Amino acid sequence: MRRNTPNPPAVARRIAVDPAAPDPAVIAAAAAVLRRGGLVAFPTETVYGLGADALDPAAVARIFAAKGRPAHDPLIVHVLDAAGAAQVAAILPPAAVRLAAAFWPGPLTLVVPRGRAVPDAVSAGLDSVAVRAPAHPVARALIAAAGVPIAAPSANRFGHTSPTTAGHVMADLAGRVDLVLDGGPADIGVESTVVDCLVDPPAVLRPGGVTLEALREVIPAIRSSAPEPRAAAMEAAAADAGGGEAPSGAETPP
């Protein structure tokens, strides 16, 4: 049984962490916050993410409340690898397995059939879930220590500019998040490529850190856009949920 969902502090704790070699004790403390239903902001190779246990409906609800985020915008679920993705997917299509093997960890998000363990709020009621394995050492250490997949949009109020430093997170979400892991500035300008693996051949829903040319080296028939209505549904989540390409100056999903 999960513990009661904690109330966020008036001012979030901010803990410095080495972005290349994070302190296991600091990561363990952050993982404990996630396991008890709290929110942790952490760096990824794109922007800072606002993380919660992806399998805890109450924790996921806190993400939406903290950001002021519309319920129709799905979240990206962060995992360590394909085995982690299997925890949240009903099945991993062969194309997803091949792409994950080629590009994970890294800036590639795969849309796959949603597993029963994933709360409806994570996928905005869709029959799919977006998953990726981040490359940032802090993000990977946190996922491993928490032992659960982490749902994480960008760590800012909905519609605000995506945070690339812990200071940005503190300015926007200080009273709405339990802990901020300060790993220094995040890499800027490389959002994850999003690929729909529910269609055959797969289709790129959003260009990003993995180019279409690189994807076609693995799956030559991959398309550069998805058919309706799935593309439209994902585009609705463009601002920070890993759907269509985020507009310039808007928040970017981790």
Contacts in CASP RR format, 6 or more apart in sequence:
PFRMAT RR
TARGET T0000
AUTHOR 0000-0000-0000
METHOD contacts of the structure
MODEL  1
MRRNTPNPPAVARRIAVDPAAPDPAVIAAAAAVLRRGGLVAFPTETVYGL
GADALDPAAVARIFAAKGRPAHDPLIVHVLDAAGAAQVAAILPPAAVRLA
AAFWPGPLTLVVPRGRAVPDAVSAGLDSVAVRAPAHPVARALIAAAGVPI
AAPSANRFGHTSPTTAGHVMADLAGRVDLVLDGGPADIGVESTVVDCLVD
PPAVLRPGGVTLEALREVIPAIRSSAPEPRAAAMEAAAADAGGGEAPSGA
ETPP
2 36 0 8 1.000
2 37 0 8 1.000
2 56 0 8 1.000
2 58 0 8 1.000
3 36 0 8 1.000
3 37 0 8 1.000
5 37 0 8 1.000
5 38 0 8 1.000
5 58 0 8 1.000
5 59 0 8 1.000
5 62 0 8 1.000
6 36 0 8 1.000
6 37 0 8 1.000
6 38 0 8 1.000
6 178 0 8 1.000
8 38 0 8 1.000
8 39 0 8 1.000
8 62 0 8 1.000
8 66 0 8 1.000
8 175 0 8 1.000
8 176 0 8 1.000
8 177 0 8 1.000
8 178 0 8 1.000
9 175 0 8 1.000
9 178 0 8 1.000
10 175 0 8 1.000
11 174 0 8 1.000
11 175 0 8 1.000
12 41 0 8 1.000
12 169 0 8 1.000
12 170 0 8 1.000
12 173 0 8 1.000
12 174 0 8 1.000
12 175 0 8 1.000
12 176 0 8 1.000
12 177 0 8 1.000
12 178 0 8 1.000
12 179 0 8 1.000
12 180 0 8 1.000
13 178 0 8 1.000
13 179 0 8 1.000
13 180 0 8 1.000
14 166 0 8 1.000
14 167 0 8 1.000
14 170 0 8 1.000
14 179 0 8 1.000
14 180 0 8 1.000
14 182 0 8 1.000
15 26 0 8 1.000
15 29 0 8 1.000
15 30 0 8 1.000
15 179 0 8 1.000
15 180 0 8 1.000
15 181 0 8 1.000
15 182 0 8 1.000
16 182 0 8 1.000
16 183 0 8 1.000
17 23 0 8 1.000
17 26 0 8 1.000
17 27 0 8 1.000
17 138 0 8 1.000
17 181 0 8 1.000
17 182 0 8 1.000
17 183 0 8 1.000
18 183 0 8 1.000
19 43 0 8 1.000
19 136 0 8 1.000
19 137 0 8 1.000
19 138 0 8 1.000
19 183 0 8 1.000
19 184 0 8 1.000
20 137 0 8 1.000
21 137 0 8 1.000
22 137 0 8 1.000
22 138 0 8 1.000
22 141 0 8 1.000
22 181 0 8 1.000
24 141 0 8 1.000
24 145 0 8 1.000
26 181 0 8 1.000
27 138 0 8 1.000
27 141 0 8 1.000
27 142 0 8 1.000
27 145 0 8 1.000
28 145 0 8 1.000
29 179 0 8 1.000
30 40 0 8 1.000
30 42 0 8 1.000
30 142 0 8 1.000
30 145 0 8 1.000
30 146 0 8 1.000
30 179 0 8 1.000
30 181 0 8 1.000
31 142 0 8 1.000
31 145 0 8 1.000
31 146 0 8 1.000
31 147 0 8 1.000
33 39 0 8 1.000
33 40 0 8 1.000
33 178 0 8 1.000
33 179 0 8 1.000
34 40 0 8 1.000
34 51 0 8 1.000
34 52 0 8 1.000
34 53 0 8 1.000
34 59 0 8 1.000
34 142 0 8 1.000
34 146 0 8 1.000
34 148 0 8 1.000
34 150 0 8 1.000
35 53 0 8 1.000
35 146 0 8 1.000
35 147 0 8 1.000
35 148 0 8 1.000
37 52 0 8 1.000
37 53 0 8 1.000
37 56 0 8 1.000
37 58 0 8 1.000
37 59 0 8 1.000
37 62 0 8 1.000
38 52 0 8 1.000
38 53 0 8 1.000
38 59 0 8 1.000
38 62 0 8 1.000
38 178 0 8 1.000
39 50 0 8 1.000
39 51 0 8 1.000
39 52 0 8 1.000
39 59 0 8 1.000
39 62 0 8 1.000
39 63 0 8 1.000
39 66 0 8 1.000
39 176 0 8 1.000
39 177 0 8 1.000
39 178 0 8 1.000
39 179 0 8 1.000
40 50 0 8 1.000
40 51 0 8 1.000
40 52 0 8 1.000
40 142 0 8 1.000
40 177 0 8 1.000
40 178 0 8 1.000
40 179 0 8 1.000
40 180 0 8 1.000
40 181 0 8 1.000
41 48 0 8 1.000
41 49 0 8 1.000
41 50 0 8 1.000
41 51 0 8 1.000
41 155 0 8 1.000
41 163 0 8 1.000
41 166 0 8 1.000
41 169 0 8 1.000
41 173 0 8 1.000
41 177 0 8 1.000
41 179 0 8 1.000
41 180 0 8 1.000
41 181 0 8 1.000
42 48 0 8 1.000
42 49 0 8 1.000
42 51 0 8 1.000
42 138 0 8 1.000
42 139 0 8 1.000
42 142 0 8 1.000
42 152 0 8 1.000
42 155 0 8 1.000
42 180 0 8 1.000
42 181 0 8 1.000
43 49 0 8 1.000
43 136 0 8 1.000
43 138 0 8 1.000
43 139 0 8 1.000
43 166 0 8 1.000
43 181 0 8 1.000
43 183 0 8 1.000
43 184 0 8 1.000
43 186 0 8 1.000
44 78 0 8 1.000
44 134 0 8 1.000
44 136 0 8 1.000
44 139 0 8 1.000
44 152 0 8 1.000
44 186 0 8 1.000
44 254 0 8 1.000
45 106 0 8 1.000
45 107 0 8 1.000
45 134 0 8 1.000
45 135 0 8 1.000
45 136 0 8 1.000
45 139 0 8 1.000
45 186 0 8 1.000
45 187 0 8 1.000
45 190 0 8 1.000
46 107 0 8 1.000
46 186 0 8 1.000
46 187 0 8 1.000
46 189 0 8 1.000
46 190 0 8 1.000
46 191 0 8 1.000
46 192 0 8 1.000
46 252 0 8 1.000
46 253 0 8 1.000
46 254 0 8 1.000
47 154 0 8 1.000
47 155 0 8 1.000
47 162 0 8 1.000
47 163 0 8 1.000
47 164 0 8 1.000
47 186 0 8 1.000
47 251 0 8 1.000
47 252 0 8 1.000
47 253 0 8 1.000
47 254 0 8 1.000
48 154 0 8 1.000
48 155 0 8 1.000
48 162 0 8 1.000
48 163 0 8 1.000
48 164 0 8 1.000
48 165 0 8 1.000
48 166 0 8 1.000
48 168 0 8 1.000
48 169 0 8 1.000
48 186 0 8 1.000
48 254 0 8 1.000
49 152 0 8 1.000
49 153 0 8 1.000
49 154 0 8 1.000
49 155 0 8 1.000
49 163 0 8 1.000
49 254 0 8 1.000
50 63 0 8 1.000
50 66 0 8 1.000
50 67 0 8 1.000
50 152 0 8 1.000
50 153 0 8 1.000
50 154 0 8 1.000
50 155 0 8 1.000
50 156 0 8 1.000
50 169 0 8 1.000
50 173 0 8 1.000
50 177 0 8 1.000
51 63 0 8 1.000
51 78 0 8 1.000
51 150 0 8 1.000
51 151 0 8 1.000
51 152 0 8 1.000
51 155 0 8 1.000
52 59 0 8 1.000
52 60 0 8 1.000
52 62 0 8 1.000
52 63 0 8 1.000
52 150 0 8 1.000
52 151 0 8 1.000
52 152 0 8 1.000
53 59 0 8 1.000
53 60 0 8 1.000
53 146 0 8 1.000
53 148 0 8 1.000
53 149 0 8 1.000
53 150 0 8 1.000
53 151 0 8 1.000
54 60 0 8 1.000
54 75 0 8 1.000
54 77 0 8 1.000
54 78 0 8 1.000
54 88 0 8 1.000
54 118 0 8 1.000
54 119 0 8 1.000
54 122 0 8 1.000
54 148 0 8 1.000
54 149 0 8 1.000
54 150 0 8 1.000
54 151 0 8 1.000
55 88 0 8 1.000
55 117 0 8 1.000
55 118 0 8 1.000
55 119 0 8 1.000
55 148 0 8 1.000
55 149 0 8 1.000
56 119 0 8 1.000
56 148 0 8 1.000
57 119 0 8 1.000
57 121 0 8 1.000
59 151 0 8 1.000
60 75 0 8 1.000
60 119 0 8 1.000
60 121 0 8 1.000
60 122 0 8 1.000
60 151 0 8 1.000
61 121 0 8 1.000
63 69 0 8 1.000
63 75 0 8 1.000
63 151 0 8 1.000
63 152 0 8 1.000
63 153 0 8 1.000
64 70 0 8 1.000
64 71 0 8 1.000
64 121 0 8 1.000
65 176 0 8 1.000
66 173 0 8 1.000
66 176 0 8 1.000
66 177 0 8 1.000
67 153 0 8 1.000
67 156 0 8 1.000
67 157 0 8 1.000
67 158 0 8 1.000
67 173 0 8 1.000
67 176 0 8 1.000
67 240 0 8 1.000
68 157 0 8 1.000
68 158 0 8 1.000
69 153 0 8 1.000
69 158 0 8 1.000
69 240 0 8 1.000
70 158 0 8 1.000
71 121 0 8 1.000
71 124 0 8 1.000
72 124 0 8 1.000
72 236 0 8 1.000
72 237 0 8 1.000
73 124 0 8 1.000
73 153 0 8 1.000
73 236 0 8 1.000
73 237 0 8 1.000
73 239 0 8 1.000
73 240 0 8 1.000
73 241 0 8 1.000
74 122 0 8 1.000
74 123 0 8 1.000
74 124 0 8 1.000
74 125 0 8 1.000
74 126 0 8 1.000
74 129 0 8 1.000
74 130 0 8 1.000
74 234 0 8 1.000
74 237 0 8 1.000
74 241 0 8 1.000
74 242 0 8 1.000
74 243 0 8 1.000
75 121 0 8 1.000
75 122 0 8 1.000
75 123 0 8 1.000
75 130 0 8 1.000
75 151 0 8 1.000
75 152 0 8 1.000
75 153 0 8 1.000
75 241 0 8 1.000
76 109 0 8 1.000
76 130 0 8 1.000
76 131 0 8 1.000
76 132 0 8 1.000
76 151 0 8 1.000
76 152 0 8 1.000
76 153 0 8 1.000
76 192 0 8 1.000
76 241 0 8 1.000
76 242 0 8 1.000
76 253 0 8 1.000
76 254 0 8 1.000
77 88 0 8 1.000
77 118 0 8 1.000
77 122 0 8 1.000
77 129 0 8 1.000
77 130 0 8 1.000
77 131 0 8 1.000
77 132 0 8 1.000
77 149 0 8 1.000
77 150 0 8 1.000
77 151 0 8 1.000
77 152 0 8 1.000
78 131 0 8 1.000
78 132 0 8 1.000
78 133 0 8 1.000
78 134 0 8 1.000
78 139 0 8 1.000
78 143 0 8 1.000
78 149 0 8 1.000
78 150 0 8 1.000
78 151 0 8 1.000
78 152 0 8 1.000
78 254 0 8 1.000
79 85 0 8 1.000
79 87 0 8 1.000
79 88 0 8 1.000
79 131 0 8 1.000
79 132 0 8 1.000
79 133 0 8 1.000
79 143 0 8 1.000
79 149 0 8 1.000
79 150 0 8 1.000
80 105 0 8 1.000
80 133 0 8 1.000
80 140 0 8 1.000
80 143 0 8 1.000
80 144 0 8 1.000
81 100 0 8 1.000
81 104 0 8 1.000
81 105 0 8 1.000
81 133 0 8 1.000
82 92 0 8 1.000
82 96 0 8 1.000
82 97 0 8 1.000
82 100 0 8 1.000
82 101 0 8 1.000
82 104 0 8 1.000
82 133 0 8 1.000
84 149 0 8 1.000
85 92 0 8 1.000
85 96 0 8 1.000
85 100 0 8 1.000
85 110 0 8 1.000
85 112 0 8 1.000
85 131 0 8 1.000
85 133 0 8 1.000
86 92 0 8 1.000
87 117 0 8 1.000
87 149 0 8 1.000
88 114 0 8 1.000
88 115 0 8 1.000
88 117 0 8 1.000
88 118 0 8 1.000
88 129 0 8 1.000
88 131 0 8 1.000
88 149 0 8 1.000
89 96 0 8 1.000
89 112 0 8 1.000
89 113 0 8 1.000
89 114 0 8 1.000
89 115 0 8 1.000
89 129 0 8 1.000
89 131 0 8 1.000
90 112 0 8 1.000
90 113 0 8 1.000
90 114 0 8 1.000
90 115 0 8 1.000
90 116 0 8 1.000
91 112 0 8 1.000
91 113 0 8 1.000
92 100 0 8 1.000
92 112 0 8 1.000
93 112 0 8 1.000
93 113 0 8 1.000
93 197 0 8 1.000
93 198 0 8 1.000
95 197 0 8 1.000
95 200 0 8 1.000
95 201 0 8 1.000
95 202 0 8 1.000
95 219 0 8 1.000
95 222 0 8 1.000
96 110 0 8 1.000
96 112 0 8 1.000
96 197 0 8 1.000
96 202 0 8 1.000
98 218 0 8 1.000
98 219 0 8 1.000
99 108 0 8 1.000
99 110 0 8 1.000
99 195 0 8 1.000
99 197 0 8 1.000
99 202 0 8 1.000
99 215 0 8 1.000
99 218 0 8 1.000
99 219 0 8 1.000
100 108 0 8 1.000
100 110 0 8 1.000
100 133 0 8 1.000
102 217 0 8 1.000
102 218 0 8 1.000
103 210 0 8 1.000
103 214 0 8 1.000
103 218 0 8 1.000
104 132 0 8 1.000
104 133 0 8 1.000
105 133 0 8 1.000
105 134 0 8 1.000
105 135 0 8 1.000
105 140 0 8 1.000
106 132 0 8 1.000
106 133 0 8 1.000
106 134 0 8 1.000
106 135 0 8 1.000
106 192 0 8 1.000
106 210 0 8 1.000
107 132 0 8 1.000
107 135 0 8 1.000
107 190 0 8 1.000
107 191 0 8 1.000
107 192 0 8 1.000
107 193 0 8 1.000
107 208 0 8 1.000
107 209 0 8 1.000
107 210 0 8 1.000
108 132 0 8 1.000
108 192 0 8 1.000
108 193 0 8 1.000
108 195 0 8 1.000
108 209 0 8 1.000
108 210 0 8 1.000
109 130 0 8 1.000
109 131 0 8 1.000
109 132 0 8 1.000
109 192 0 8 1.000
109 193 0 8 1.000
109 194 0 8 1.000
109 195 0 8 1.000
109 242 0 8 1.000
109 253 0 8 1.000
110 130 0 8 1.000
110 131 0 8 1.000
110 132 0 8 1.000
110 194 0 8 1.000
110 195 0 8 1.000
110 197 0 8 1.000
111 128 0 8 1.000
111 129 0 8 1.000
111 130 0 8 1.000
111 194 0 8 1.000
111 195 0 8 1.000
111 196 0 8 1.000
111 197 0 8 1.000
111 198 0 8 1.000
111 205 0 8 1.000
111 230 0 8 1.000
111 234 0 8 1.000
112 128 0 8 1.000
112 129 0 8 1.000
112 131 0 8 1.000
112 197 0 8 1.000
112 198 0 8 1.000
113 127 0 8 1.000
113 128 0 8 1.000
113 129 0 8 1.000
113 198 0 8 1.000
114 123 0 8 1.000
114 126 0 8 1.000
114 127 0 8 1.000
114 128 0 8 1.000
114 129 0 8 1.000
115 129 0 8 1.000
118 129 0 8 1.000
122 129 0 8 1.000
122 151 0 8 1.000
123 129 0 8 1.000
123 130 0 8 1.000
124 237 0 8 1.000
124 241 0 8 1.000
126 233 0 8 1.000
128 196 0 8 1.000
128 198 0 8 1.000
128 230 0 8 1.000
130 194 0 8 1.000
130 241 0 8 1.000
130 242 0 8 1.000
130 243 0 8 1.000
131 149 0 8 1.000
132 192 0 8 1.000
133 140 0 8 1.000
134 140 0 8 1.000
134 143 0 8 1.000
134 254 0 8 1.000
136 186 0 8 1.000
138 181 0 8 1.000
138 183 0 8 1.000
139 254 0 8 1.000
142 150 0 8 1.000
142 181 0 8 1.000
143 149 0 8 1.000
143 150 0 8 1.000
152 254 0 8 1.000
153 240 0 8 1.000
153 241 0 8 1.000
153 251 0 8 1.000
153 253 0 8 1.000
153 254 0 8 1.000
154 162 0 8 1.000
154 163 0 8 1.000
154 240 0 8 1.000
154 251 0 8 1.000
154 252 0 8 1.000
154 253 0 8 1.000
154 254 0 8 1.000
155 163 0 8 1.000
155 168 0 8 1.000
155 169 0 8 1.000
155 172 0 8 1.000
155 173 0 8 1.000
155 177 0 8 1.000
155 180 0 8 1.000
156 162 0 8 1.000
156 163 0 8 1.000
156 168 0 8 1.000
156 169 0 8 1.000
156 172 0 8 1.000
156 173 0 8 1.000
156 240 0 8 1.000
156 251 0 8 1.000
157 172 0 8 1.000
157 173 0 8 1.000
158 239 0 8 1.000
158 240 0 8 1.000
158 251 0 8 1.000
159 239 0 8 1.000
159 240 0 8 1.000
159 250 0 8 1.000
159 251 0 8 1.000
160 172 0 8 1.000
160 251 0 8 1.000
161 168 0 8 1.000
161 249 0 8 1.000
161 250 0 8 1.000
161 251 0 8 1.000
162 240 0 8 1.000
162 246 0 8 1.000
162 249 0 8 1.000
162 250 0 8 1.000
162 251 0 8 1.000
162 252 0 8 1.000
163 169 0 8 1.000
163 172 0 8 1.000
163 186 0 8 1.000
164 185 0 8 1.000
164 186 0 8 1.000
164 188 0 8 1.000
165 182 0 8 1.000
165 184 0 8 1.000
165 185 0 8 1.000
165 186 0 8 1.000
166 180 0 8 1.000
166 181 0 8 1.000
166 182 0 8 1.000
166 183 0 8 1.000
166 184 0 8 1.000
167 180 0 8 1.000
167 182 0 8 1.000
169 177 0 8 1.000
169 180 0 8 1.000
170 180 0 8 1.000
189 252 0 8 1.000
190 208 0 8 1.000
190 209 0 8 1.000
191 206 0 8 1.000
191 208 0 8 1.000
191 209 0 8 1.000
191 245 0 8 1.000
191 246 0 8 1.000
191 252 0 8 1.000
191 253 0 8 1.000
192 206 0 8 1.000
192 208 0 8 1.000
192 209 0 8 1.000
192 210 0 8 1.000
192 242 0 8 1.000
192 253 0 8 1.000
192 254 0 8 1.000
193 204 0 8 1.000
193 206 0 8 1.000
193 207 0 8 1.000
193 208 0 8 1.000
193 209 0 8 1.000
193 210 0 8 1.000
193 211 0 8 1.000
193 215 0 8 1.000
194 204 0 8 1.000
194 205 0 8 1.000
194 206 0 8 1.000
194 234 0 8 1.000
194 242 0 8 1.000
194 243 0 8 1.000
194 244 0 8 1.000
195 202 0 8 1.000
195 203 0 8 1.000
195 204 0 8 1.000
195 205 0 8 1.000
195 215 0 8 1.000
195 222 0 8 1.000
196 202 0 8 1.000
196 203 0 8 1.000
196 204 0 8 1.000
196 205 0 8 1.000
196 226 0 8 1.000
196 230 0 8 1.000
196 231 0 8 1.000
196 234 0 8 1.000
198 230 0 8 1.000
199 223 0 8 1.000
199 226 0 8 1.000
199 227 0 8 1.000
199 230 0 8 1.000
201 219 0 8 1.000
201 221 0 8 1.000
201 222 0 8 1.000
201 223 0 8 1.000
202 219 0 8 1.000
202 222 0 8 1.000
202 223 0 8 1.000
203 222 0 8 1.000
203 223 0 8 1.000
203 224 0 8 1.000
203 225 0 8 1.000
203 226 0 8 1.000
203 227 0 8 1.000
203 231 0 8 1.000
204 212 0 8 1.000
204 215 0 8 1.000
204 222 0 8 1.000
204 223 0 8 1.000
204 224 0 8 1.000
204 225 0 8 1.000
204 226 0 8 1.000
205 225 0 8 1.000
205 226 0 8 1.000
205 230 0 8 1.000
205 231 0 8 1.000
205 234 0 8 1.000
205 235 0 8 1.000
205 242 0 8 1.000
205 243 0 8 1.000
205 244 0 8 1.000
206 234 0 8 1.000
206 238 0 8 1.000
206 242 0 8 1.000
206 243 0 8 1.000
206 244 0 8 1.000
206 245 0 8 1.000
207 245 0 8 1.000
208 245 0 8 1.000
212 222 0 8 1.000
212 224 0 8 1.000
215 222 0 8 1.000
216 222 0 8 1.000
225 231 0 8 1.000
226 234 0 8 1.000
231 244 0 8 1.000
234 242 0 8 1.000
234 243 0 8 1.000
234 244 0 8 1.000
235 243 0 8 1.000
235 244 0 8 1.000
236 243 0 8 1.000
237 243 0 8 1.000
237 244 0 8 1.000
238 244 0 8 1.000
238 245 0 8 1.000
238 246 0 8 1.000
238 247 0 8 1.000
239 246 0 8 1.000
239 247 0 8 1.000
239 250 0 8 1.000
239 251 0 8 1.000
240 246 0 8 1.000
240 250 0 8 1.000
240 251 0 8 1.000
240 252 0 8 1.000
240 253 0 8 1.000
241 253 0 8 1.000
242 253 0 8 1.000
243 253 0 8 1.000
246 252 0 8 1.000
246 253 0 8 1.000
END
